[in-house]
């Protein structure tokens, strides 16, 4: 998703299980190619998103509930 000249990534988590679950972290990894990711090589970059606006962490998802966050 583009906002002005910045690239934003929207993340959505859906609880399709039978009970509650908790979203505790949002991390991202960048690989040079899909083959490096497939072979589980070390990513070129990694990041931790401390404030995935508008979502808040940690967040408890009840059965059937949805959580959304964004990273810029």
C-alpha positions as CSV (number, residue, x, y, z in Angstrom):
1,X,0.0,0.0,0.0
2,X,1.4,3.4,-0.9
3,X,0.8,6.5,1.3
4,X,2.4,9.4,-0.5
5,X,5.9,8.3,-1.3
6,X,6.1,5.8,1.6
7,X,5.4,2.1,1.3
8,X,3.2,0.7,4.1
9,X,2.4,-3.0,4.8
10,X,-0.9,-3.9,6.3
11,X,-0.9,-7.1,8.5
12,X,-4.1,-8.9,9.5
13,X,-4.4,-11.8,11.9
14,X,-7.6,-13.8,12.2
15,X,-8.3,-16.3,15.1
16,X,-9.9,-19.3,13.4
17,X,-9.3,-21.5,16.4
18,X,-11.6,-22.7,19.2
19,X,-10.2,-20.5,21.9
20,X,-8.4,-17.3,22.7
21,X,-4.9,-16.5,21.4
22,X,-2.6,-13.5,22.0
23,X,-0.7,-11.5,19.3
24,X,2.6,-10.6,21.1
25,X,5.1,-9.5,18.5
26,X,5.2,-8.2,14.9
27,X,8.5,-8.8,13.1
28,X,9.5,-8.7,9.4
29,X,12.3,-10.2,7.4
30,X,13.7,-9.3,4.0
31,X,15.4,-11.8,1.7
32,X,17.3,-11.1,-1.5
33,X,15.4,-13.9,-3.2
34,X,12.6,-16.4,-2.6
35,X,15.1,-19.3,-2.8
36,X,17.1,-17.9,0.1
37,X,13.9,-17.8,2.1
38,X,12.9,-21.3,1.0
39,X,16.3,-22.6,2.1
40,X,16.0,-20.8,5.4
41,X,19.1,-18.7,4.8
42,X,19.8,-15.7,7.0
43,X,17.7,-12.7,5.9
44,X,19.4,-9.6,4.5
45,X,17.4,-7.4,7.0
46,X,15.1,-8.0,9.9
47,X,12.9,-5.6,11.9
48,X,10.8,-5.5,15.0
49,X,7.7,-3.2,14.8
50,X,7.1,-1.9,18.3
51,X,3.9,0.1,17.5
52,X,2.0,-1.4,14.6
53,X,-0.5,1.5,14.3
54,X,-3.5,1.2,14.6
55,X,-3.1,-2.2,16.3
56,X,-1.8,-2.5,19.8
57,X,0.4,-5.2,21.2
58,X,0.0,-7.5,23.1
59,X,-3.6,-8.1,22.0
60,X,-5.9,-11.0,22.9
61,X,-8.0,-12.3,20.1
62,X,-11.2,-14.1,21.0
63,X,-12.5,-16.9,18.8
64,X,-13.4,-15.4,15.4
65,X,-11.9,-12.0,16.1
66,X,-9.5,-10.0,13.8
67,X,-6.5,-7.9,14.6
68,X,-4.9,-5.4,12.1
69,X,-1.7,-3.5,12.2
70,X,0.5,-1.5,9.8
71,X,4.2,-1.1,9.3
72,X,5.8,1.7,7.4
